[in-house]
Structures are given as C-alpha cells and as structure tokens.
Amino acid sequence: MISLLPLPASAQQTAAPANMTFFVTSVGSGKGADLGGLEGADRHCQTLAQAAGAGTKTWRAYLSTQSVGGATAVNARDRIGTGPWQNAKGVVIAKDVAELHGTNAISKQTALTEKGEVVKGGGDTPNTHDILTGSQPDGTAFAGAQDQTCGNWTKSGTEGAVMMGHHDRMGTGEQPSAKSWNSSHPSRGGCSQDALKGTGGAGLFYCFATN
C-alpha cells in the first residue's frame, strides 16, 4: 500500500482566491512600454491570472489609447467592467468605476500582484511604483498629438513617452499628481525598459476582471 505524504510547503502552490478581480502584473513585457498593443496587454493579464488560478474570468489591462494615426481613442475606465474589484487577499479596492476614480483603496498594501505579493515602491530597492496607464486621472485617454501611450503600447525605444501612476501613492511632492495611482507623470527618455527604470518603474500595469 502506497502512502501519500503531503507536499513540503515549498512545493505547494497557493492559488489566488477565486474572487480576485484586480492585480498589478508581477512582471512586464520585458520590452518597456511595448506591450503588443491593447491585445497583447490583455493577453498578458489573462496569462498571469491563469497561472495564479484565476483564469476563468475575462481580464483587461487598465490602459488607454490615443486617437493618433487613424486609431480610435480608448478610455481605460471603459475597459474594466463595472466592479467591485478585489485583490488576491480579498480586499476590495473599489466598488465601482466612480469610486475607483474617486476615493479608492489602492495603496502599496492593497495593489498586490496576481500572486498576492507587494510591489516594491518608494524607499524599496528597486523602486517599481511607476505603473503604466496612459490615462488622465479620470481614466480617460489624452487628446492631442503628444504621445502619452508610447505609440499606443507599441514603442520600446528612445522616442515617445507614457503616462504612469504610483501604486504606492507616494511621490517627491505633496501635489495630487505625486499621489495619483493612475496619472502621476510621464516617462523620461522614451519607452524602453531602461527609460522606465529611470524614474522608478518596471513596465508593470494594472489588470481588472470584467466579470
């Protein structure tokens, strides 16, 4: 008779709770802000969620696109369903779209990865609190020709820029933008991985379940 011994803790996989509907990607694309467009970004969210045990939901990246080069502008706020949204620990970060863009509960302690891990922020090494959004504070796309989305998530060189937020709500000043989760400042030096690292980022972004 074969006895089944329990797996050691190191070999046990801890799946995210079935009710997880929000996370920060644990890794980026590796190509800076080139995510393969919205389609590639959504696929990245879905892949990470699947690996964490939450792949039965439909996941979307919280990213806006601009109406340049014949493209149609897309608002991040319109891509993510109606809420409520909870992290991997079951903590509700916002009950609906209005609260998400108002007084939400996003912080370093709640903006966890799909694995339920804290994302390094101000004071940590390395600081990776710059989260890609390409969005204004209300979750809408930027108008005009100034690039705020790294060519709608297709650039990874020295040209272009991308708007980012601070998941830890920490910045170098007390102005609202420094503490904004989704619209703090643009990248400097382009859209490459190195450019994103330059201000405290790693090409991470927010993912929300639409259902």
Beta strands, then each sheet from edge to edge (+ up, - down):
strand 1: 22-24
strand 2: 59-61
strand 3: 85-86
strand 4: 92-94
strand 5: 130-132
strand 6: 163-166
strand 7: 185-186
strand 8: 201-209
sheet 1: 1+ 8- 2+
sheet 2: 1+ 8- 5- 6+ 7-
sheet 3: 3+ 4-
end
